[in-house]
Amino acid sequence: MATFLQGGCQRKKRLSALEYVDFNECPLAFGILCDHLCDENVPLSVREFAQIVALKARLPNGGVGALSLIYLARLVVDTPTAPPPR
């Protein structure tokens, strides 16, 4: 989980979130990491966002809410854009 997020979040914040994994609190750790990404406006690739969505589906209770996913989707930087209207 942390390997594809390690470039974006500050190391201290990332490590503090991952400490919850040691206490079997993976959904909480995931939610905190996603909050850090949102708070810091960390750009995500399409692949990273897909990994976040896939991981969310595997966690009990999802780890983050729909609003967090909407905001995370706005951080994706390499999505194809439609041509401007004429």
C-alpha positions in Angstrom: 0.0 0.0 0.0 2.7 2.5 0.9 5.0 1.8 -2.0 3.0 3.5 -4.7 2.1 6.4 -2.4 5.7 7.0 -1.1 6.5 9.7 -3.5 3.6 11.9 -2.7 3.1 12.2 1.1 5.6 13.5 3.5 7.5 10.6 5.0 6.6 11.3 8.6 2.8 11.5 7.9 3.0 8.3 5.8 4.8 6.4 8.4 2.4 7.6 11.2 -0.6 6.4 9.2 1.0 3.0 8.5 1.5 2.4 12.3 -2.2 1.6 12.4 -1.5 -1.5 10.3 0.4 -3.0 13.2 -2.8 -2.8 15.3 -4.9 -4.5 12.5 -6.4 -1.2 11.6 -5.8 -1.3 7.8 -9.0 0.6 6.9 -8.0 3.4 9.2 -4.5 3.5 7.9 -5.8 3.6 4.3 -8.2 6.4 5.2 -5.5 8.5 6.8 -3.2 8.0 3.8 -6.0 9.1 1.5 -6.6 12.1 3.7 -3.0 13.1 3.4 -3.1 12.8 -0.3 -6.1 15.0 -0.5 -4.8 17.5 2.1 -1.5 17.9 0.2 -3.1 17.8 -3.3 -0.7 15.0 -4.3 -1.0 14.3 -8.1 -1.9 10.7 -8.8 -1.5 8.7 -12.0 -4.5 6.8 -13.4 -2.7 3.6 -12.3 -2.3 4.8 -8.7 -6.0 5.9 -8.6 -7.0 2.5 -9.9 -4.9 0.8 -7.2 -6.6 3.0 -4.5 -10.1 2.0 -5.8 -9.1 -1.7 -5.9 -7.7 -1.6 -2.4 -10.7 0.2 -1.1 -12.9 -2.6 -2.4 -10.8 -5.2 -0.5 -11.0 -3.4 2.9 -13.7 -4.0 5.4 -16.0 -0.9 5.4 -14.0 0.5 2.5 -11.6 2.7 4.5 -12.7 5.9 2.8 -16.0 7.4 1.8 -17.3 8.2 -1.6 -16.5 11.9 -1.2 -12.9 11.1 -0.6 -12.8 9.0 -3.8 -14.3 11.9 -5.7 -11.6 14.3 -4.4 -8.9 11.7 -5.1 -10.2 11.4 -8.7 -9.7 15.1 -9.1 -6.0 14.6 -8.2 -5.4 12.3 -11.3 -3.1 14.2 -13.6 -2.7 11.9 -16.6 -6.3 11.4 -17.7 -7.1 12.0 -21.4 -8.9 15.3 -21.8 -11.5 16.1 -24.3 -10.7 18.7 -26.9 -12.1 22.2 -26.1 -15.5 23.0 -27.6 -15.5 25.1 -30.7 
